[in-house]
Amino acid sequence: DEGSIIFDCHAKERSKLTKRYPKEINLYSNDEIKELVKKIELKVVEIVGTGFIPQIRKWSSIEYCILNPIAKKMLFPPARWLLRCQK
């Protein structure tokens, strides 16, 4: 069995919705992530967007559990990309 490598990246697509990222944080689009992974000779097994509801305030866990899936269905861009890669 081969193991997996997990990466977590800030999504560039989200910066169109919220422009609150500090300049020192690197943002990556879905396509840029795939190219970077390819350059280090890994393959993307799975890529998942996470955190769809904008963090304009602190949401309670109940609010977040209700509103985040709604934001995803409304095609809000994810805040982060979670990747599972293998050699």
ChimeraX commands (.cxc) that place a marker at each C-alpha (Angstrom):
marker #1 position 0.00,0.00,0.00 radius 0.5
marker #1 position 1.06,3.52,-0.74 radius 0.5
marker #1 position 0.50,6.20,1.84 radius 0.5
marker #1 position -1.16,9.54,1.23 radius 0.5
marker #1 position 0.14,13.07,1.63 radius 0.5
marker #1 position -2.37,15.70,2.73 radius 0.5
marker #1 position -2.05,19.37,1.76 radius 0.5
marker #1 position -4.19,22.29,2.92 radius 0.5
marker #1 position -4.02,25.53,0.90 radius 0.5
marker #1 position -5.76,28.88,0.92 radius 0.5
marker #1 position -8.02,29.11,-2.16 radius 0.5
marker #1 position -7.32,31.92,-4.62 radius 0.5
marker #1 position -10.91,31.64,-5.86 radius 0.5
marker #1 position -12.11,32.90,-2.46 radius 0.5
marker #1 position -10.11,36.13,-2.75 radius 0.5
marker #1 position -12.70,37.34,-5.29 radius 0.5
marker #1 position -15.33,37.16,-2.55 radius 0.5
marker #1 position -13.30,38.28,0.47 radius 0.5
marker #1 position -10.23,40.44,0.06 radius 0.5
marker #1 position -9.03,40.07,3.67 radius 0.5
marker #1 position -5.97,37.86,3.17 radius 0.5
marker #1 position -2.67,39.30,4.36 radius 0.5
marker #1 position -0.12,39.68,1.57 radius 0.5
marker #1 position 2.23,37.12,3.17 radius 0.5
marker #1 position -0.34,34.31,2.76 radius 0.5
marker #1 position 0.02,32.44,-0.53 radius 0.5
marker #1 position -3.23,31.72,-2.34 radius 0.5
marker #1 position -3.57,28.96,-4.93 radius 0.5
marker #1 position -6.25,28.27,-7.51 radius 0.5
marker #1 position -7.43,24.73,-8.14 radius 0.5
marker #1 position -5.43,24.62,-11.39 radius 0.5
marker #1 position -2.27,26.07,-9.79 radius 0.5
marker #1 position -2.40,23.43,-7.06 radius 0.5
marker #1 position -2.62,20.64,-9.64 radius 0.5
marker #1 position 0.40,22.06,-11.49 radius 0.5
marker #1 position 2.46,22.37,-8.29 radius 0.5
marker #1 position 1.66,18.80,-7.28 radius 0.5
marker #1 position 2.59,17.59,-10.76 radius 0.5
marker #1 position 5.96,19.40,-10.54 radius 0.5
marker #1 position 6.88,17.49,-7.38 radius 0.5
marker #1 position 5.88,14.25,-9.09 radius 0.5
marker #1 position 2.80,13.46,-7.05 radius 0.5
marker #1 position -0.70,12.78,-8.30 radius 0.5
marker #1 position -3.86,14.30,-6.88 radius 0.5
marker #1 position -6.14,11.54,-5.62 radius 0.5
marker #1 position -8.76,13.91,-4.26 radius 0.5
marker #1 position -9.20,17.68,-4.00 radius 0.5
marker #1 position -11.99,19.10,-1.86 radius 0.5
marker #1 position -13.02,22.67,-1.17 radius 0.5
marker #1 position -13.77,23.50,2.47 radius 0.5
marker #1 position -15.23,26.44,4.37 radius 0.5
marker #1 position -17.78,27.97,2.02 radius 0.5
marker #1 position -19.51,30.42,4.33 radius 0.5
marker #1 position -17.66,33.75,4.59 radius 0.5
marker #1 position -16.23,34.37,8.05 radius 0.5
marker #1 position -17.62,37.90,8.31 radius 0.5
marker #1 position -18.35,37.10,11.94 radius 0.5
marker #1 position -17.87,34.23,14.36 radius 0.5
marker #1 position -20.57,31.65,13.57 radius 0.5
marker #1 position -21.80,29.27,16.22 radius 0.5
marker #1 position -21.24,25.59,15.39 radius 0.5
marker #1 position -24.99,25.19,14.77 radius 0.5
marker #1 position -25.11,28.21,12.44 radius 0.5
marker #1 position -22.01,27.00,10.59 radius 0.5
marker #1 position -23.40,23.46,10.15 radius 0.5
marker #1 position -26.57,24.92,8.64 radius 0.5
marker #1 position -25.17,27.80,6.58 radius 0.5
marker #1 position -21.97,26.26,5.18 radius 0.5
marker #1 position -23.80,23.62,3.06 radius 0.5
marker #1 position -26.16,26.34,1.82 radius 0.5
marker #1 position -23.21,28.51,0.78 radius 0.5
marker #1 position -21.69,25.50,-1.02 radius 0.5
marker #1 position -24.95,24.87,-2.93 radius 0.5
marker #1 position -25.02,28.57,-3.86 radius 0.5
marker #1 position -21.55,28.01,-5.42 radius 0.5
marker #1 position -19.62,30.22,-3.01 radius 0.5
marker #1 position -15.91,29.60,-3.57 radius 0.5
marker #1 position -14.14,27.58,-0.86 radius 0.5
marker #1 position -11.81,29.25,1.63 radius 0.5
marker #1 position -9.34,26.36,1.43 radius 0.5
marker #1 position -8.41,23.42,-0.73 radius 0.5
marker #1 position -7.73,20.08,0.93 radius 0.5
marker #1 position -5.72,17.68,-1.23 radius 0.5
marker #1 position -4.91,14.03,-0.84 radius 0.5
marker #1 position -1.95,13.03,-3.01 radius 0.5
marker #1 position 0.13,9.94,-3.65 radius 0.5
marker #1 position 3.46,9.23,-5.29 radius 0.5
marker link #1:1,2 radius 0.2
marker link #1:2,3 radius 0.2
marker link #1:3,4 radius 0.2
marker link #1:4,5 radius 0.2
marker link #1:5,6 radius 0.2
marker link #1:6,7 radius 0.2
marker link #1:7,8 radius 0.2
marker link #1:8,9 radius 0.2
marker link #1:9,10 radius 0.2
marker link #1:10,11 radius 0.2
marker link #1:11,12 radius 0.2
marker link #1:12,13 radius 0.2
marker link #1:13,14 radius 0.2
marker link #1:14,15 radius 0.2
marker link #1:15,16 radius 0.2
marker link #1:16,17 radius 0.2
marker link #1:17,18 radius 0.2
marker link #1:18,19 radius 0.2
marker link #1:19,20 radius 0.2
marker link #1:20,21 radius 0.2
marker link #1:21,22 radius 0.2
marker link #1:22,23 radius 0.2
marker link #1:23,24 radius 0.2
marker link #1:24,25 radius 0.2
marker link #1:25,26 radius 0.2
marker link #1:26,27 radius 0.2
marker link #1:27,28 radius 0.2
marker link #1:28,29 radius 0.2
marker link #1:29,30 radius 0.2
marker link #1:30,31 radius 0.2
marker link #1:31,32 radius 0.2
marker link #1:32,33 radius 0.2
marker link #1:33,34 radius 0.2
marker link #1:34,35 radius 0.2
marker link #1:35,36 radius 0.2
marker link #1:36,37 radius 0.2
marker link #1:37,38 radius 0.2
marker link #1:38,39 radius 0.2
marker link #1:39,40 radius 0.2
marker link #1:40,41 radius 0.2
marker link #1:41,42 radius 0.2
marker link #1:42,43 radius 0.2
marker link #1:43,44 radius 0.2
marker link #1:44,45 radius 0.2
marker link #1:45,46 radius 0.2
marker link #1:46,47 radius 0.2
marker link #1:47,48 radius 0.2
marker link #1:48,49 radius 0.2
marker link #1:49,50 radius 0.2
marker link #1:50,51 radius 0.2
marker link #1:51,52 radius 0.2
marker link #1:52,53 radius 0.2
marker link #1:53,54 radius 0.2
marker link #1:54,55 radius 0.2
marker link #1:55,56 radius 0.2
marker link #1:56,57 radius 0.2
marker link #1:57,58 radius 0.2
marker link #1:58,59 radius 0.2
marker link #1:59,60 radius 0.2
marker link #1:60,61 radius 0.2
marker link #1:61,62 radius 0.2
marker link #1:62,63 radius 0.2
marker link #1:63,64 radius 0.2
marker link #1:64,65 radius 0.2
marker link #1:65,66 radius 0.2
marker link #1:66,67 radius 0.2
marker link #1:67,68 radius 0.2
marker link #1:68,69 radius 0.2
marker link #1:69,70 radius 0.2
marker link #1:70,71 radius 0.2
marker link #1:71,72 radius 0.2
marker link #1:72,73 radius 0.2
marker link #1:73,74 radius 0.2
marker link #1:74,75 radius 0.2
marker link #1:75,76 radius 0.2
marker link #1:76,77 radius 0.2
marker link #1:77,78 radius 0.2
marker link #1:78,79 radius 0.2
marker link #1:79,80 radius 0.2
marker link #1:80,81 radius 0.2
marker link #1:81,82 radius 0.2
marker link #1:82,83 radius 0.2
marker link #1:83,84 radius 0.2
marker link #1:84,85 radius 0.2
marker link #1:85,86 radius 0.2
marker link #1:86,87 radius 0.2
view
